[in-house]
Amino acid sequence: MPAPLSPIDKAKYVAARRASEFVESGMKIGLGTGSTAAWLVRCLGERVAGGLRIRAVPTSSRTASLAREVGIEVISLDEAKWLDLTIDGADEVDGNLNLIKGGGGAHLQEKIVATASDRMVVIADAGKQVETLGAFPLPIEVVPFGWQTTQLLVEEALIGLDVLGRTTALRMSGDAPFVTDEGNHILDLQLGRIGNARQLSLVLNQIPGVVENGLFIDICDALVVGHGDGRVLVRDLAEGGVSETRYALEGEDNIFTEIAE
Ligand SMILES: O=C(CO)[C@H](O)[C@H](O)COP(=O)(O)O
């Protein structure tokens, strides 16, 4: 029998399960990276086994492996060119559906894939919702060549901007610098609070050596928030309003079934 899911995993699972219902046969979709996105990939794998026909562009090597494992056809973005829908997790999401992403180090591919989609849907547990972005350290992907100079340039560029802090740390994986799928490093920027996310994103991306930052401004179209009790709230910017779905735990095996909409 599988181990019981923690409340946070239940929240991630139900958000992913609800968002998987947006996927229709014939679609080309983008698959995000992270633990919430992994639930989505598993949910879609179940639907593929039941006959759903989709082609998917993963946003990381991790997601690509999982997608293949569960039977989803994987294609490159160059092959797909444009996608119907991308579903991905987030580290923070504010009231305008602007995001901080990159906790998993995949925000470069995630941003390219989300931007090449008709719609981006974010799936998250309720703890990811914030009033103002910035408590989560902002990931900045930088090329390895001269990364310490890039780090100084980043810290200098923040002087005068509406942020609380400006210290950066090189992300590590054990004793070595973390390396992204594109062969780059990540600087995690401790800001505390971001006053003007659009301005900050533009400033950061102009610095030589910076490849991409984890701010997603005006990219997300809808937010699916899961709760540990099985409730899921969907907020769609195009439709306006919030709709609620509830999933109930069935028996001891932690399989959720939908009970109300
Ligand atoms: O941006 C990401 C990876 O680069 C993830 O979507 C983000 O870190 C959320 O991860 P999780 O679903 O595990 O909480």
The ligand as an ORCA input file, in Angstrom:
! r2SCAN-3c Opt
* xyz 0 1
  O       9.635     26.687    -11.287
  C       9.729     25.528    -11.019
  C      10.877     24.693    -11.452
  O      11.856     25.465    -12.092
  C       8.664     24.840    -10.238
  O       7.468     24.967    -10.927
  C       8.550     25.483     -8.889
  O       9.816     25.405     -8.262
  C       7.492     24.785     -8.020
  O       7.925     23.520     -7.682
  P       7.025     22.521     -6.816
  O       5.831     22.183     -7.642
  O       7.920     21.334     -6.571
  O       6.654     23.234     -5.549
*
